[in-house]
Amino acid sequence: MVSYAVTNNGFRSQAIRIRGGHCTIRPNRTETLTPDPVLDDEDIERLTALDLVFEQVLSADELAEQAAAKAKADEEAAAKAKAEQDAADAAAAKVKAEEEAAAKAKAEQDAADKKAAEDAAAKAKAEQDAADKKAADEAAAKKAADEAKQLDLSGQSKA
């Protein structure tokens, strides 16, 4: 059985004939009609032309079915949103892991570069120290040779 909520937003009462009887609908009121047999589209168009608003009233079973369908749609939307959020979280975690790996690689490269620079500086210092020592030894040898030569010259001049 189909029922209709009929609202009269007009200024006068509307007396309407429907299948199985008639009804008077007062202004700014809503009446529930349950015609027998059910109204067809042509009947509803004819009655709507009288500035009446017809809405089909759903039974409790139909309302329960609509609510269940809406709940299912909401649940599916929530599951889809959760899956999208999980995918976004996984992508963010991957990006973070890649950034950490890049930072670690950079730190390792910096450490290797620093060690190489320290090794090069130590080698250069050792080479410089060796060169300084060689120069000092050569200067000392030259000085000793000069002193010996001076002694020889002074010994020859005395003789």
Secondary structure, 3 states (H helix, E strand, C coil): CCEEEEEECCCCCEEEEECCEEEEECCCEEEEECCCCCCCHHHHHHHHCCCEEEEEECCHHHHHHHHHHHHHHHHHHHHHHHHHHHHHHHHHHHHHHHHHHHHHHHHHHHHHHHHHHHHHHHHHHHHHHHHHHHHHHHHHHHHHHHHHHHHHHHHHHHC
